[in-house]
Amino acid sequence: MTETGIRKAVAADRAAIFSVEEAAFARKDEAELVEAIRRDGDAVLELVAERDRVLVGHVLFSRLCVETAGSRFAAVALAPVAVAPGLQGRGIGTALIRDGHRRLRAAGERLSVVLGDPAYYGRFGYTHRRAAGFDSLFQGDALQALAWDAAPETGRLVYPRAFGVG
Ligand SMILES: CC(C)(COP(=O)(O)OP(=O)(O)OC[C@H]1O[C@@H](n2cnc3c(N)ncnc32)[C@H](O)[C@@H]1OP(=O)(O)O)[C@@H](O)C(=O)NCCC(=O)NCCS
């Protein structure tokens, strides 16, 4: 059986990451977002999934700040995550996100925020309740957060510049 391996992305993965993101979303927006986040120096952690040396999945966590009166708390945003269309539904996205969380926690990160389907992200511990106090253009049921340690529950979410939302 072909095993899926998860590892940190390296510069040589760039084209394959672009292809996987583009194929998964059937458009270039997310692939271009990844490039812009990287170019701006806002990537915190990027992982890829490989099968038989072929890159089949990718996840990016970028630097998101929670701004409260006079201070900024460094959190991460999970986006985007993509798995090659022919290999979806086999646990690769789950493995990428879980491995990402493990590495982020080990690195001392305390809060992750995601915008997406609660039916999917809920399985990793993300809840809208944990994100409901944040001031964000994305505020709504799809905005979810996961805290591994003490972290702000209110404040303005400041996304990396590449998201174009301030
Ligand atoms: C979303 C995505 C990354 C998940 O990766 P995956 O390897 O297919 O997912 P897994 O095998 O780990 O998990 C499968 C489960 O997720 C669910 N799922 C997959 N995509 C989903 C989505 N967009 N919304 C809600 N649930 C989803 C499946 O129904 C399945 O549920 P089950 O375990 O209850 O049967 C992948 O399907 C993908 O690339 N989709 C297109 C791009 C996208 O929508 N990315 C997420 C937004 S940033």
The ligand as a Tripos MOL2 file, in Angstrom:
@<TRIPOS>MOLECULE
LIG
   48    50     1     0     0
SMALL
NO_CHARGES

@<TRIPOS>ATOM
      1 C1        -10.8890   19.9630    2.0800 C.3       1 LIG1
      2 C2         -9.7430   18.9970    1.7680 C.3       1 LIG1
      3 C3         -8.4120   19.6780    2.0080 C.3       1 LIG1
      4 C4         -9.8860   17.8260    2.7480 C.3       1 LIG1
      5 O1         -8.8430   16.9070    2.5190 O.3       1 LIG1
      6 P1         -9.1860   15.3600    2.3220 P.3       1 LIG1
      7 O2         -7.9170   14.6130    2.3130 O.co2     1 LIG1
      8 O3        -10.0890   15.2140    1.1460 O.co2     1 LIG1
      9 O4        -10.0400   15.1080    3.6470 O.3       1 LIG1
     10 P2         -9.9320   13.8900    4.6560 P.3       1 LIG1
     11 O5         -9.8640   12.6110    3.8890 O.co2     1 LIG1
     12 O6         -8.8880   14.1440    5.6440 O.co2     1 LIG1
     13 O7        -11.3160   14.0320    5.3820 O.3       1 LIG1
     14 C5        -12.4550   13.5600    4.7010 C.3       1 LIG1
     15 C6        -13.6730   14.1070    5.3990 C.3       1 LIG1
     16 O8        -13.7540   15.5050    5.1790 O.3       1 LIG1
     17 C7        -14.9880   15.8200    4.5660 C.3       1 LIG1
     18 N1        -14.7270   16.9400    3.6670 N.ar      1 LIG1
     19 C8        -13.8630   16.9980    2.6590 C.ar      1 LIG1
     20 N2        -13.9290   18.2020    2.0760 N.ar      1 LIG1
     21 C9        -14.8580   18.9090    2.7540 C.ar      1 LIG1
     22 C10       -15.3700   20.2230    2.6340 C.ar      1 LIG1
     23 N3        -14.9480   21.0850    1.6970 N.pl3     1 LIG1
     24 N4        -16.3120   20.6060    3.5180 N.ar      1 LIG1
     25 C11       -16.7540   19.7710    4.4750 C.ar      1 LIG1
     26 N5        -16.3030   18.5140    4.6370 N.ar      1 LIG1
     27 C12       -15.3630   18.0970    3.7750 C.ar      1 LIG1
     28 C13       -15.3920   14.5570    3.8520 C.3       1 LIG1
     29 O9        -16.7960   14.5080    3.6730 O.3       1 LIG1
     30 C14       -14.9310   13.4940    4.8530 C.3       1 LIG1
     31 O10       -15.8560   13.3990    5.9150 O.3       1 LIG1
     32 P3        -16.0310   12.0300    6.7570 P.3       1 LIG1
     33 O11       -14.6890   11.7160    7.3800 O.co2     1 LIG1
     34 O12       -17.0590   12.3830    7.7660 O.co2     1 LIG1
     35 O13       -16.4440   11.0120    5.7530 O.co2     1 LIG1
     36 C15        -9.8060   18.4380    0.3170 C.3       1 LIG1
     37 O14       -10.9990   17.7430    0.1370 O.3       1 LIG1
     38 C16        -9.6810   19.5250   -0.7390 C.2       1 LIG1
     39 O15        -8.5800   19.8330   -1.1840 O.2       1 LIG1
     40 N6        -10.8070   20.0980   -1.1520 N.am      1 LIG1
     41 C17       -10.7940   21.1620   -2.1670 C.3       1 LIG1
     42 C18       -10.1860   22.4200   -1.6200 C.3       1 LIG1
     43 C19       -10.8750   22.9120   -0.3530 C.2       1 LIG1
     44 O16       -12.1020   22.9970   -0.2910 O.2       1 LIG1
     45 N7        -10.0700   23.2360    0.6850 N.am      1 LIG1
     46 C20       -10.6030   23.6430    1.9740 C.3       1 LIG1
     47 C21       -10.8970   25.0710    2.0620 C.3       1 LIG1
     48 S1         -9.4420   26.0170    2.5170 S.3       1 LIG1
@<TRIPOS>BOND
     1     1     2 1
     2     2     3 1
     3     2     4 1
     4     2    36 1
     5     4     5 1
     6     5     6 1
     7     6     7 2
     8     6     8 1
     9     6     9 1
    10     9    10 1
    11    10    11 2
    12    10    12 1
    13    10    13 1
    14    13    14 1
    15    14    15 1
    16    15    16 1
    17    15    30 1
    18    16    17 1
    19    17    18 1
    20    17    28 1
    21    18    19 ar
    22    18    27 ar
    23    19    20 ar
    24    20    21 ar
    25    21    22 ar
    26    21    27 ar
    27    22    23 1
    28    22    24 ar
    29    24    25 ar
    30    25    26 ar
    31    26    27 ar
    32    28    29 1
    33    28    30 1
    34    30    31 1
    35    31    32 1
    36    32    33 2
    37    32    34 1
    38    32    35 1
    39    36    37 1
    40    36    38 1
    41    38    39 2
    42    38    40 1
    43    40    41 1
    44    41    42 1
    45    42    43 1
    46    43    44 2
    47    43    45 1
    48    45    46 1
    49    46    47 1
    50    47    48 1
@<TRIPOS>SUBSTRUCTURE
     1 LIG1         1 GROUP 0 **** ****
